[in-house]
Amino acid sequence: MRVDLALKYLCLAKSRSSVKTLCDKQLLTINGRVAKPSATLHIDDTITLELQSRQLTIRVVDIPRKQLSKSIALSYYDVVTDQ
């Protein structure tokens, strides 16, 4: 699944265009590499998001197939760091 769509489904981004903006500014990495919005996301990938005043790193546990509620989305990834 595309990373922009997956992050929207996991409630980690408001929209796919917001993920594109992070990618364009090189603030989103997958497994340590700068990602494009169309990058394919796999189970066990590590995603790092450089947000306004914090850095969030997660490990993907499962790939969502549709939009999830925030409470269910939490079971699809593990937070590695949240600084």
N, C-alpha and C positions, 0 to 999 in steps of 0.2 A: 504494500500500500504506500502511496505517496506520503511523504512526511508532512506536507502542509495539511492534507486531509486528516491524517492520523492525529495531529496535534489539536485540530479543531474538534474531532470526535472525542478526544480525551479531556476536553475542557481546559487545555493548557494555552489555547489561543482563541481570541474572539472570532477570528475569521482567517480564511486562507491567505488573504492579502496581507494580514499582519505578519504571518509567517514568512511571506515573500519579502517583506520589508526587513525582517531580521536576517534573512539569508543574503539579501542585497548588501546589507551593512556588515556581513560576515560575523554576526552575533549568534549564529546557530551552528553547532557542530554535531556530527554523528561519528562516534568512535574516534574523536580527535581531529576529524577532517571537516573543513568548512563545507556546508551542505547547500544544495540547491533545493528549491521547493518541490521539485519533481523527484528527488532522491527516494529510493525505495527503502522502506523501513522494515526491519526484520526483528524477530524475537531475539532478545539478549543484546540488542544494540544499545549503546549509551549515548544519550542526547544531552547536550549542554546548551542552555539558553541564557544569554546575557540580557537580562531584563533591566529596567531603569536603574534600580539601586541594588540589585542582587543577581546572583548567579545560581541557576537551578540545574542540577544534573540528575537525570533519571535513567533507570534501566528498564527497557521494555520487557514486560512479562508476557503480554498477549497483544495481538493486533485487533483493534476494534473493527467491526464490520458496518457499524452505523453510529449515529450520534448517541452518546451515553449521558446519563445523569452524572453529576459530580461525584456522588457517593459511590456509584458503580465504577466510574472511571478510575478511582483510586486503586482498584484491584488489578488494573491492567498495567501498572508500572510501580517500580520501587524508587523512592527518592534516595539518591546516593548522597548528595550534598544540597543544602539550601542556605546560601550565605547572603 
